[in-house]
Amino acid sequence: MNARTSALDTLVFGVDVQSGDVRGDAPSYALVAFDGENLDRDVVSHRKLRRLVEREEPALVATDNMYELAPDKDALVGFLGDLPDGTRLVQVTGAEQPEPLSRVASRHGVPYGKKPMKEAEAAARLAAANVGYEVSAFTDTTEIKVSRGRSTGKGGWSEDRYTRRIHGAVRKRAREVESELDGANLDYEREATEKYGGLSNAVFEVEARPEDLPVSNERSGDVRVEVERDRRDGIEFEPLAKRRDHVLVGIDPGTTTAVAVADLDGEVLDVLSTRTADTAEVIEWIIERGRPVVVAADVEPMPETVEKIRRSFDAAGWTPASDLPVDEKLHRTREYDDDNDHERDAMAAALYAFDDHADQFDRIAEKVPPNVDLGEVIARVVAGGDSVETALAALAEDDESDDEETEHTPRELTAEEKRIKQLESQVERLEDHVADLEDTIERKEGRIGQLEGDLDAARSEERKDVRERREVSRLERENGRLERELDERDERIEELEGKLERLKELWKLDHSNFADVAEKKAGLVPVKPVEKFTKGAIESAHDRFGLAADDVVYLRDASGAGRSTAERLAEVDPKVVLTGDGGLSDAADRVLFEEEVPVGPADDVTIQEVDELAVTREREVEAVVDDWADRAAERRKERKAEELDRLISEHRAERTYGSEASGQSP
């Protein structure tokens, strides 16, 4: 969508050739200046037309054929390059294959006549209504080049000092340009050439048009600044407003009005929600996005506001058999983002209307030839009630009448008649303007200096205001960022303060069960809990508070561990492992015993916990370790006895086998 939504608050020039040819004799042009209400008409030369465009800086220069203003592509590019920064050239009859102006004017209800002044007026009115295509030979990227303003030859003092001064001035101005671009929040790339004493040049590639830049062409002493837009490979066309497609519109009225626009393929194109726009503004918003074929609501009956908008477009209406349930609307709009429930309801209305008409659209498409506008046929059938055949016949008649009008050529005039007509035209034009020119020349010349001074001051003030607004926007964004950082830090401080309080609570525990503990709680040892006897739980505990040698490890659930898990715990080399629920597996028990890791039941010690932290009595831990040591010694004795019994048994078995082999009794 073009950023400019309305041309009625700007000046539009409509231009058409009055006489002559831009490729031959000096042409004259019918010029109409249109501001949305008033029309000013004049006949001007090509040179005066360009002077008026440069002086008045209209938003648009509109014509039915861009090559009426330039004889070829190169000249057209030159014409586009000479336009003021805020002025656009518009071809109202289309892009590469323009239509007749009469057809375009008729379609949009704009007055049309065959005389050049009438055609110029029609072009101006069409462009003001956002009809037509902008003709462009340049991209939205602008090059700013800061370079030397004079040669580095000998000056009034030594050449080295002179060169250093020039290069230093270029560096200083380049820094100023960079600062101005940063202040305007513009994206750019910078390349500079270092030279003796500073820079010989600096080139900025800025993602903006010249009118959006805080820098303009200048040359002052040692430095020159050149601003030039990047040229495209060819001529390109961009529609002023993408509003010719036929669409389906869903509306959810109320305190907050929401509107959704979908194309004839069932894809949502745009969504609006507003609390301030009235019905007229909503209609204007829809007009900018297409021509409604169906206007839909998500409730039955259709609200009065929706019906009013439907009638304004003479579109077909659609409502569900009963109010659409919220869950169905959520499901139908799941592929699209919305800012509120109103936008969701508007999208649901448009999409359900498409679903209801999809088969009809397909049947119409099967009958429409490829060279016919399918959207126009659908509009005539769905909104106008015509049959497909009737709609096709009507479109064919319109095309024939336009073709007949376009192909009509007047009788070829004789040389004498051409000369007479030319002279009559010149006499009429001169008589109409001589008096006006004589009356205005003195007044205009007297005011030129004052107006130019006022214009320069106004432009300077406007640029200053733009810079200030951009700086305010930048500071507001920076302030928002700093506030977010402050909130994050406050949350972190609050989190740490809470953790500190929990630590304090740990040391303030009522130790009525710790009568033997000294005033400073000597004799307590930390306990590090592990939720389950798994590698993941061990790693998680290690990440939270670290597991190290001589730690007291508390396994809340000691069951289920295998050999590798027990080996991972043994690597920590804890002082003791306290087991809670469940029992150690045989494999884990063997690993811990072989690695001489003391193991004891958690029930034998008193554990007090606060959040993730825990403590117990040191003497109780020592008792568990001593108990394990006694049990381990007994277990080693048993294992040695078992080993001795096994060896004796093996020895006896070997002797018995040897005796039997030699035939002797044992």
Wavefront OBJ file of the C-alpha trace (Angstrom):
o trace
v 0.000 0.000 0.000
v 1.359 3.423 -0.892
v 2.101 5.523 2.165
v 0.158 8.473 0.743
v -3.510 7.798 1.454
v -4.980 10.996 0.025
v -3.900 13.619 -2.458
v -6.599 16.127 -1.535
v -4.399 17.964 0.971
v -1.654 18.471 -1.639
v -1.156 20.156 -5.004
v -1.512 18.079 -8.181
v -0.490 19.173 -11.687
v -2.391 17.641 -14.633
v -0.535 17.979 -17.962
v -1.454 17.290 -21.604
v 0.112 18.425 -24.892
v -1.739 21.489 -26.230
v 0.197 21.841 -29.474
v 3.484 20.782 -31.028
v 5.488 17.666 -30.191
v 8.189 17.110 -27.606
v 10.204 15.299 -30.304
v 10.021 18.185 -32.765
v 8.818 21.781 -32.476
v 8.735 23.321 -29.033
v 5.472 22.019 -27.535
v 2.979 23.893 -25.393
v 1.092 22.182 -22.596
v -2.344 22.467 -21.084
v -1.673 22.697 -17.334
v -4.277 22.248 -14.584
v -3.321 22.789 -10.928
v -5.749 20.988 -8.574
v -5.718 21.168 -4.763
v -8.859 19.117 -4.130
v -11.239 22.066 -4.424
v -9.856 24.713 -6.770
v -8.700 24.394 -10.379
v -6.195 26.746 -12.031
v -5.718 26.422 -15.804
v -2.919 27.693 -18.008
v -1.079 26.981 -21.270
v 2.680 26.918 -20.802
v 5.846 26.019 -22.665
v 7.952 23.009 -21.705
v 10.522 25.279 -20.061
v 7.913 27.156 -18.058
v 6.281 23.899 -17.006
v 9.557 22.752 -15.478
v 10.034 26.121 -13.765
v 6.535 25.915 -12.268
v 7.155 22.362 -11.029
v 10.423 23.451 -9.424
v 8.816 26.497 -7.799
v 5.469 25.074 -6.647
v 6.758 21.567 -5.814
v 3.450 19.751 -6.463
v 3.014 16.339 -4.870
v 2.140 14.809 -8.254
v 2.624 15.651 -11.919
v -0.055 13.612 -13.722
v -0.270 12.759 -17.432
v -1.926 10.158 -19.617
v 1.391 9.428 -21.408
v 4.785 9.985 -19.794
v 6.478 10.336 -23.207
v 4.563 13.567 -23.808
v 7.059 15.114 -21.356
v 10.266 13.554 -22.751
v 11.152 12.238 -26.230
v 12.921 9.043 -25.061
v 13.900 6.981 -22.033
v 17.135 8.860 -21.286
v 15.388 12.219 -21.436
v 12.615 10.854 -19.193
v 15.187 9.780 -16.607
v 16.650 13.270 -16.752
v 13.190 14.784 -16.271
v 12.583 12.527 -13.232
v 15.968 13.442 -11.793
v 15.177 17.175 -12.058
v 11.882 16.875 -10.172
v 11.863 18.319 -6.640
v 12.422 15.756 -3.880
v 8.757 15.617 -2.904
v 7.295 15.496 -6.437
v 6.270 12.299 -8.266
v 5.445 11.717 -11.950
v 2.212 9.719 -12.383
v 0.834 8.017 -15.495
v -2.878 7.756 -14.730
v -3.709 5.408 -17.625
v -1.679 2.427 -16.364
v 1.837 1.018 -16.442
v 3.563 -0.587 -19.457
v 0.265 -1.026 -21.363
v -1.829 2.065 -20.607
v -5.571 2.251 -21.244
v -7.348 5.100 -23.027
v -7.812 8.059 -20.700
v -11.530 8.143 -21.522
v -11.985 4.602 -20.229
v -10.089 5.272 -16.982
v -12.012 8.510 -16.368
v -15.343 6.807 -17.026
v -14.528 3.959 -14.661
v -13.765 6.378 -11.845
v -16.543 8.872 -12.524
v -14.184 11.715 -13.478
v -15.325 14.354 -16.027
v -13.637 13.901 -19.407
v -13.411 15.841 -22.634
v -11.287 15.523 -25.759
v -9.726 18.996 -25.523
v -6.219 19.047 -24.016
v -7.322 21.193 -21.063
v -10.112 18.716 -20.237
v -7.686 15.794 -20.489
v -5.226 17.602 -18.216
v -8.037 18.184 -15.700
v -9.069 14.516 -15.862
v -5.445 13.452 -15.233
v -5.183 15.775 -12.229
v -8.461 14.539 -10.705
v -7.540 10.886 -11.246
v -4.120 11.298 -9.623
v -5.709 13.150 -6.707
v -7.940 10.097 -6.231
v -4.848 7.827 -6.093
v -5.502 6.403 -9.585
v -2.468 5.623 -11.711
v 1.133 4.505 -11.429
v 4.140 6.412 -10.178
v 6.901 6.459 -12.809
v 10.252 5.868 -11.156
v 13.834 5.616 -12.372
v 15.435 5.727 -8.929
v 15.538 3.516 -5.839
v 14.810 4.575 -2.255
v 18.558 4.550 -1.538
v 20.457 7.838 -1.638
v 24.195 8.396 -1.892
v 25.758 11.250 0.066
v 29.304 12.030 -0.992
v 31.490 14.343 1.095
v 34.618 15.289 -0.858
v 37.182 17.996 -1.431
v 35.778 21.263 -2.661
v 38.953 22.308 -4.352
v 42.194 20.863 -5.668
v 45.016 20.093 -3.247
v 47.468 22.127 -5.281
v 49.588 24.864 -3.744
v 47.773 27.399 -1.671
v 48.819 30.515 0.165
v 51.197 28.555 2.384
v 53.121 25.293 2.055
v 51.449 22.536 0.067
v 51.503 20.020 2.969
v 49.666 22.368 5.321
v 47.191 23.261 2.594
v 46.460 19.585 1.798
v 46.176 18.693 5.487
v 43.683 21.512 6.016
v 41.442 20.351 3.136
v 41.513 16.702 4.209
v 40.846 17.705 7.793
v 37.834 19.749 6.707
v 36.478 16.748 4.760
v 36.868 14.521 7.853
v 35.095 17.080 10.042
v 32.165 17.472 7.634
v 31.897 13.671 7.224
v 31.608 13.314 10.995
v 28.915 15.986 11.048
v 26.967 14.177 8.311
v 27.297 10.884 10.200
v 26.022 12.545 13.376
v 23.065 14.069 11.540
v 22.132 10.689 10.014
v 22.364 9.027 13.431
v 20.215 11.760 14.908
v 17.606 11.117 12.224
v 17.654 7.354 12.984
v 18.522 6.485 9.378
v 20.231 3.260 8.275
v 23.362 3.776 6.215
v 26.712 2.313 5.184
v 29.862 4.413 5.183
v 33.037 4.131 3.121
v 35.886 6.590 3.482
v 39.250 7.121 1.806
v 42.010 8.049 4.247
v 44.453 10.641 3.042
v 47.175 12.779 4.511
v 45.702 14.791 7.377
v 42.166 13.363 7.158
v 39.886 12.090 4.379
v 39.794 12.753 0.661
v 36.146 11.618 0.535
v 33.444 9.761 2.462
v 30.461 8.062 0.801
v 27.252 7.263 2.711
v 24.681 4.847 1.233
v 21.476 5.840 3.077
v 18.200 3.877 3.059
v 15.995 6.930 2.488
v 14.855 9.382 -0.178
v 16.530 12.796 -0.450
v 13.503 14.574 1.057
v 13.891 12.471 4.218
v 17.559 13.360 4.706
v 18.843 16.077 7.073
v 21.593 16.789 4.492
v 21.366 18.555 1.133
v 23.729 19.584 -1.673
v 26.232 22.172 -0.566
v 29.646 23.559 -1.393
v 31.518 25.765 1.000
v 35.227 26.422 0.686
v 37.213 23.250 1.102
v 34.304 20.750 1.225
v 31.574 19.696 -1.198
v 28.500 17.609 -0.303
v 26.589 15.904 -3.133
v 23.261 14.111 -2.623
v 22.123 11.781 -5.402
v 19.542 8.985 -5.542
v 20.629 5.584 -6.874
v 19.286 4.947 -10.367
v 17.370 1.799 -11.307
v 18.309 -0.350 -14.303
v 15.163 0.830 -16.127
v 11.831 2.581 -15.688
v 9.541 1.037 -13.081
v 5.890 1.609 -12.239
v 4.347 1.520 -8.771
v 0.603 1.929 -8.221
v -0.371 4.955 -6.168
v -2.826 2.738 -4.326
v -3.541 -0.948 -4.722
v -7.291 -0.458 -4.775
v -8.494 -1.984 -8.038
v -8.859 -5.570 -6.899
v -12.260 -6.852 -5.830
v -12.375 -7.944 -2.201
v -14.567 -9.343 0.564
v -14.987 -7.205 3.685
v -15.800 -8.362 7.228
v -16.928 -5.763 9.775
v -17.354 -5.943 13.568
v -19.024 -2.661 14.654
v -19.187 -1.229 18.148
v -17.218 1.055 20.447
v -14.174 -0.445 18.770
v -14.841 -0.969 15.075
v -12.807 -3.627 13.296
v -12.607 -4.198 9.522
v -10.894 -7.047 7.660
v -10.268 -7.183 3.896
v -9.756 -10.517 2.081
v -9.115 -11.195 -1.605
v -11.182 -13.467 -3.836
v -8.824 -16.347 -2.994
v -9.698 -16.169 0.702
v -6.459 -14.549 1.924
v -6.671 -11.749 4.494
v -4.972 -8.640 3.069
v -5.334 -6.083 5.855
v -7.045 -5.526 9.211
v -8.054 -2.326 11.022
v -9.379 -1.690 14.524
v -10.217 1.821 15.716
v -12.107 3.575 18.481
v -12.043 7.015 16.853
v -12.813 6.617 13.135
v -16.364 7.329 12.018
v -18.239 5.481 9.270
v -16.938 7.804 6.543
v -13.338 7.179 7.570
v -13.925 3.420 7.657
v -15.388 3.582 4.138
v -12.383 5.585 2.935
v -10.037 2.976 4.480
v -11.882 0.197 2.612
v -11.807 2.165 -0.667
v -8.036 2.412 -0.444
v -7.780 -1.383 -0.273
v -10.216 -2.573 -2.912
v -13.740 -2.735 -4.323
v -16.006 -4.791 -2.054
v -18.005 -7.589 -3.656
v -19.389 -8.886 -0.344
v -19.717 -7.085 3.011
v -20.121 -9.552 5.886
v -20.913 -9.606 9.608
v -20.425 -12.403 12.143
v -23.906 -12.033 13.682
v -27.496 -12.328 12.510
v -29.194 -9.993 11.694
v -26.676 -7.641 10.036
v -25.979 -4.588 12.261
v -27.201 -1.247 10.954
v -23.668 0.167 10.621
v -22.559 -2.790 8.507
v -25.685 -2.492 6.348
v -24.960 1.198 5.804
v -21.425 0.449 4.620
v -22.710 -2.368 2.392
v -25.191 -0.019 0.689
v -22.473 2.592 0.120
v -20.585 0.072 -2.033
v -23.691 -1.540 -3.532
v -22.152 -4.863 -2.481
v -23.790 -8.164 -1.593
v -24.392 -8.802 2.095
v -23.578 -11.954 4.072
v -24.512 -13.065 7.580
v -24.372 -16.516 9.196
v -27.533 -18.499 9.900
v -26.851 -17.773 13.580
v -24.169 -15.893 15.484
v -20.766 -17.488 14.910
v -19.455 -19.282 18.052
v -16.152 -18.039 19.484
v -14.418 -21.419 19.120
v -15.288 -21.587 15.416
v -14.009 -18.065 14.860
v -10.776 -18.914 16.657
v -10.316 -21.997 14.485
v -11.065 -20.186 11.205
v -8.643 -17.321 11.939
v -5.869 -19.404 13.493
v -3.480 -18.698 10.602
v -3.652 -14.913 11.049
v -2.475 -12.591 13.815
v -4.875 -10.181 15.487
v -4.479 -7.497 18.138
v -7.882 -7.991 19.760
v -11.155 -9.937 19.616
v -12.741 -7.346 17.314
v -10.152 -7.925 14.582
v -10.619 -11.679 14.995
v -14.413 -11.325 14.550
v -14.002 -9.132 11.459
v -11.586 -11.626 9.868
v -13.920 -14.511 10.709
v -16.831 -12.727 9.003
v -14.801 -12.139 5.821
v -13.408 -15.689 5.733
v -16.751 -17.389 6.388
v -18.273 -15.215 3.641
v -15.537 -16.468 1.302
v -16.212 -20.087 2.341
v -19.891 -19.612 1.525
v -19.109 -18.162 -1.942
v -16.029 -20.246 -2.838
v -17.921 -22.760 -4.990
v -19.753 -19.951 -6.779
v -16.439 -18.172 -7.477
v -15.019 -21.406 -8.933
v -18.029 -21.915 -11.203
v -17.745 -18.332 -12.467
v -13.995 -18.733 -13.068
v -14.612 -21.810 -15.234
v -16.832 -19.765 -17.571
v -14.692 -16.603 -17.806
v -12.117 -16.404 -20.644
v -8.485 -15.692 -19.631
v -8.470 -12.179 -21.123
v -11.468 -10.977 -19.078
v -11.256 -9.420 -15.598
v -12.530 -12.236 -13.342
v -13.072 -9.877 -10.407
v -15.344 -7.620 -12.455
v -17.441 -10.602 -13.595
v -17.722 -11.899 -9.999
v -18.797 -8.444 -8.825
v -21.521 -8.227 -11.497
v -22.782 -11.740 -10.701
v -22.582 -11.705 -6.869
v -23.336 -8.055 -6.115
v -25.248 -7.092 -9.276
v -27.314 -10.247 -9.673
v -26.336 -10.762 -13.339
v -25.706 -14.134 -14.904
v -22.174 -14.894 -16.052
v -23.245 -14.616 -19.688
v -24.914 -11.234 -19.100
v -21.839 -9.911 -17.276
v -19.510 -11.029 -20.070
v -21.738 -9.437 -22.703
v -21.834 -6.141 -20.780
v -18.048 -6.070 -20.423
v -17.652 -6.820 -24.134
v -19.959 -3.910 -25.026
v -17.944 -1.551 -22.794
v -14.709 -2.624 -24.461
v -16.161 -2.164 -27.939
v -17.437 1.333 -27.162
v -14.053 2.298 -25.704
v -12.241 0.828 -28.691
v -14.490 2.686 -31.113
v -13.910 5.915 -29.243
v -10.163 5.293 -29.119
v -9.797 4.262 -32.728
v -11.758 7.223 -34.159
v -9.437 9.556 -36.070
v -10.433 12.932 -37.488
v -10.122 13.886 -41.143
v -6.601 14.765 -42.229
v -6.318 18.578 -42.475
v -4.691 20.326 -45.398
v -1.515 22.301 -44.877
v -3.450 25.578 -45.105
v -6.053 24.402 -42.582
v -3.316 23.286 -40.204
v -1.649 26.680 -40.471
v -4.911 28.519 -39.870
v -5.725 26.337 -36.880
v -2.266 26.889 -35.474
v -2.484 30.653 -35.846
v -5.967 30.794 -34.363
v -4.772 28.797 -31.396
v -1.794 31.095 -30.908
v -3.924 34.248 -31.184
v -6.492 32.935 -28.722
v -3.842 31.886 -26.268
v -1.916 35.149 -26.505
v -4.999 37.346 -26.168
v -6.108 35.427 -23.099
v -2.799 35.779 -21.328
v -1.209 39.050 -22.365
v -3.308 41.133 -20.026
v -2.815 38.740 -17.135
v 0.911 38.585 -17.669
v 1.292 42.355 -17.814
v -0.677 42.745 -14.592
v 1.239 40.115 -12.679
v 4.834 40.532 -13.848
v 5.573 43.604 -11.746
v 3.828 42.211 -8.684
v 5.575 38.850 -8.919
v 9.005 40.331 -9.520
v 8.540 42.576 -6.522
v 7.699 39.667 -4.274
v 10.142 37.062 -5.586
v 12.920 38.018 -3.209
v 10.640 38.132 -0.197
v 8.940 34.835 -1.044
v 12.226 33.061 -1.674
v 13.489 34.274 1.683
v 10.276 33.138 3.391
v 10.477 29.792 1.617
v 14.075 29.204 2.707
v 13.167 30.101 6.281
v 10.138 27.831 6.231
v 12.158 24.944 4.830
v 14.855 25.479 7.425
v 12.266 25.527 10.197
v 10.591 22.408 8.835
v 13.903 20.559 8.697
v 14.603 21.664 12.248
v 11.187 20.406 13.393
v 11.750 17.075 11.636
v 15.135 16.663 13.317
v 13.646 17.546 16.703
v 10.788 15.056 16.252
v 13.216 12.321 15.262
v 15.429 13.125 18.241
v 12.426 13.002 20.566
v 11.447 9.622 19.113
v 14.972 8.329 19.574
v 15.127 9.550 23.176
v 11.726 8.028 23.931
v 12.891 4.665 22.600
v 16.117 4.930 24.600
v 14.154 5.857 27.719
v 11.903 2.840 27.220
v 14.933 0.582 26.877
v 16.521 1.964 30.039
v 13.264 1.572 31.952
v 13.062 -2.074 30.868
v 16.646 -2.647 32.019
v 15.837 -0.976 35.345
v 12.792 -3.213 35.809
v 14.903 -6.295 35.076
v 17.528 -5.196 37.590
v 14.860 -4.475 40.221
v 13.465 -7.979 39.717
v 16.965 -9.462 40.075
v 17.601 -7.456 43.251
v 14.266 -8.583 44.662
v 15.122 -12.203 43.832
v 18.537 -11.945 45.508
v 17.067 -10.193 48.554
v 14.563 -13.020 48.889
v 17.347 -15.561 48.747
v 19.294 -13.601 51.362
v 16.257 -13.608 53.637
v 15.972 -17.356 53.249
v 19.630 -17.752 54.213
v 19.068 -15.589 57.248
v 16.081 -17.712 58.198
v 18.317 -20.742 58.076
v 20.565 -19.263 60.768
v 17.626 -17.992 62.790
v 15.989 -21.400 63.098
v 14.693 -22.198 66.512
v 17.201 -24.702 67.789
v 15.181 -26.072 70.670
v 16.279 -29.511 69.385
v 19.883 -28.336 69.240
v 20.547 -27.772 72.955
v 24.116 -28.978 72.538
v 24.825 -26.413 69.794
v 26.868 -23.384 70.722
v 25.533 -19.866 70.429
v 27.092 -19.416 66.989
v 25.675 -22.774 65.858
v 29.040 -24.527 65.806
v 28.801 -28.200 64.994
v 26.359 -27.909 62.103
v 27.332 -29.260 58.695
v 25.618 -28.534 55.362
v 23.659 -31.252 53.641
v 23.303 -31.241 49.841
v 20.059 -32.936 48.745
v 19.797 -34.955 45.505
v 16.200 -35.685 44.453
v 16.827 -39.104 42.843
v 19.754 -41.474 42.498
v 20.187 -40.745 38.766
v 22.928 -39.098 36.740
v 20.570 -36.267 35.759
v 19.643 -35.506 39.367
v 23.322 -35.613 40.407
v 24.260 -33.167 37.624
v 21.321 -30.905 38.507
v 22.426 -30.783 42.167
v 25.984 -30.103 41.061
v 24.778 -27.186 38.882
v 22.685 -25.688 41.720
v 25.101 -25.753 44.639
v 28.121 -27.826 43.590
v 29.134 -31.280 44.811
v 32.648 -31.633 46.212
v 34.780 -33.992 48.253
v 33.763 -34.457 51.924
v 30.203 -33.250 51.222
v 27.242 -34.808 53.033
v 24.963 -35.973 50.201
v 21.289 -36.747 50.900
v 19.572 -39.057 48.369
v 15.859 -38.446 48.802
v 15.097 -41.490 46.624
v 18.011 -43.969 46.652
v 16.397 -46.701 44.550
v 16.972 -47.613 40.937
v 20.627 -46.630 40.465
v 22.972 -48.812 38.425
v 26.714 -49.244 38.442
v 27.530 -46.183 36.271
v 25.352 -43.864 38.384
v 27.017 -45.090 41.567
v 30.441 -44.550 39.978
v 29.443 -40.958 39.100
v 28.516 -40.305 42.748
v 31.715 -41.995 43.942
v 33.724 -39.585 41.768
v 32.506 -36.743 44.012
v 34.160 -38.537 46.987
v 31.480 -37.489 49.523
v 32.040 -37.802 53.235
v 28.847 -39.820 53.584
v 25.753 -40.655 51.523
v 22.453 -40.504 53.446
v 19.661 -42.571 51.849
v 15.972 -41.663 52.091
v 13.104 -43.517 50.427
v 13.820 -46.839 48.718
v 16.931 -48.922 49.072
v 20.197 -49.058 47.190
v 20.418 -51.592 44.405
v 22.969 -54.379 44.847
v 25.076 -52.966 42.021
v 25.139 -49.455 43.525
v 25.825 -50.818 46.994
v 28.824 -52.819 45.708
v 30.286 -49.813 43.864
v 29.992 -47.490 46.868
v 31.417 -50.178 49.189
v 34.341 -50.864 46.869
v 35.013 -47.121 46.548
v 34.811 -46.865 50.383
v 32.016 -44.283 50.267
v 30.182 -44.374 53.647
v 26.428 -44.999 53.319
v 23.795 -44.676 56.009
v 20.075 -44.106 56.471
v 18.898 -40.500 56.600
v 16.620 -41.398 59.523
v 19.725 -41.683 61.762
v 20.403 -37.941 61.531
v 18.293 -34.819 62.118
v 18.009 -32.810 58.884
v 16.471 -29.335 58.806
v 15.732 -27.776 55.363
v 15.006 -24.244 54.096
v 14.217 -24.138 50.362
v 17.139 -25.879 48.668
v 19.399 -25.676 51.732
v 19.746 -28.164 54.624
v 21.903 -28.710 57.727
v 22.415 -31.491 60.247
v 24.468 -32.200 63.358
v 28.079 -32.968 62.703
v 28.281 -35.496 65.518
v 25.313 -37.426 64.083
v 27.065 -37.548 60.718
v 30.216 -38.827 62.401
v 28.104 -41.493 64.127
v 26.710 -42.629 60.754
v 30.231 -42.774 59.333
v 31.506 -44.749 62.349
v 28.552 -47.118 62.098
v 29.263 -47.656 58.407
v 32.935 -48.287 59.202
v 31.978 -51.006 61.696
v 29.604 -52.561 59.200
v 32.199 -52.316 56.458
v 34.824 -54.053 58.617
v 32.364 -56.833 59.414
v 31.475 -57.064 55.718
v 35.137 -57.360 54.774
v 35.604 -60.167 57.326
v 32.619 -61.984 55.906
v 33.944 -61.562 52.390
v 37.383 -62.880 53.454
v 35.745 -65.864 55.187
v 33.702 -66.565 52.112
v 36.824 -66.306 49.975
v 38.721 -68.674 52.296
v 35.853 -71.191 52.220
v 35.804 -70.980 48.457
v 39.557 -71.629 48.205
v 39.345 -74.617 50.595
v 36.458 -76.039 48.615
v 38.348 -75.634 45.367
v 41.467 -77.261 46.879
v 39.514 -80.269 48.151
v 37.817 -80.663 44.818
v 41.184 -80.689 43.023
v 42.580 -83.396 45.389
v 39.515 -85.599 44.979
v 39.721 -85.324 41.227
v 43.456 -86.221 41.273
v 42.934 -89.301 43.443
v 40.181 -90.651 41.256
v 42.354 -90.163 38.215
v 45.213 -92.271 39.774
v 42.837 -95.021 40.999
v 43.521 -94.364 44.664
v 41.058 -93.544 47.340
v 41.431 -90.164 48.928
l 1 2 3 4 5 6 7 8 9 10 11 12 13 14 15 16 17 18 19 20 21 22 23 24 25 26 27 28 29 30 31 32 33 34 35 36 37 38 39 40 41 42 43 44 45 46 47 48 49 50 51 52 53 54 55 56 57 58 59 60 61 62 63 64 65 66 67 68 69 70 71 72 73 74 75 76 77 78 79 80 81 82 83 84 85 86 87 88 89 90 91 92 93 94 95 96 97 98 99 100 101 102 103 104 105 106 107 108 109 110 111 112 113 114 115 116 117 118 119 120 121 122 123 124 125 126 127 128 129 130 131 132 133 134 135 136 137 138 139 140 141 142 143 144 145 146 147 148 149 150 151 152 153 154 155 156 157 158 159 160 161 162 163 164 165 166 167 168 169 170 171 172 173 174 175 176 177 178 179 180 181 182 183 184 185 186 187 188 189 190 191 192 193 194 195 196 197 198 199 200 201 202 203 204 205 206 207 208 209 210 211 212 213 214 215 216 217 218 219 220 221 222 223 224 225 226 227 228 229 230 231 232 233 234 235 236 237 238 239 240 241 242 243 244 245 246 247 248 249 250 251 252 253 254 255 256 257 258 259 260 261 262 263 264 265 266 267 268 269 270 271 272 273 274 275 276 277 278 279 280 281 282 283 284 285 286 287 288 289 290 291 292 293 294 295 296 297 298 299 300 301 302 303 304 305 306 307 308 309 310 311 312 313 314 315 316 317 318 319 320 321 322 323 324 325 326 327 328 329 330 331 332 333 334 335 336 337 338 339 340 341 342 343 344 345 346 347 348 349 350 351 352 353 354 355 356 357 358 359 360 361 362 363 364 365 366 367 368 369 370 371 372 373 374 375 376 377 378 379 380 381 382 383 384 385 386 387 388 389 390 391 392 393 394 395 396 397 398 399 400 401 402 403 404 405 406 407 408 409 410 411 412 413 414 415 416 417 418 419 420 421 422 423 424 425 426 427 428 429 430 431 432 433 434 435 436 437 438 439 440 441 442 443 444 445 446 447 448 449 450 451 452 453 454 455 456 457 458 459 460 461 462 463 464 465 466 467 468 469 470 471 472 473 474 475 476 477 478 479 480 481 482 483 484 485 486 487 488 489 490 491 492 493 494 495 496 497 498 499 500 501 502 503 504 505 506 507 508 509 510 511 512 513 514 515 516 517 518 519 520 521 522 523 524 525 526 527 528 529 530 531 532 533 534 535 536 537 538 539 540 541 542 543 544 545 546 547 548 549 550 551 552 553 554 555 556 557 558 559 560 561 562 563 564 565 566 567 568 569 570 571 572 573 574 575 576 577 578 579 580 581 582 583 584 585 586 587 588 589 590 591 592 593 594 595 596 597 598 599 600 601 602 603 604 605 606 607 608 609 610 611 612 613 614 615 616 617 618 619 620 621 622 623 624 625 626 627 628 629 630 631 632 633 634 635 636 637 638 639 640 641 642 643 644 645 646 647 648 649 650 651 652 653 654 655 656 657 658 659 660 661 662 663 664 665 666
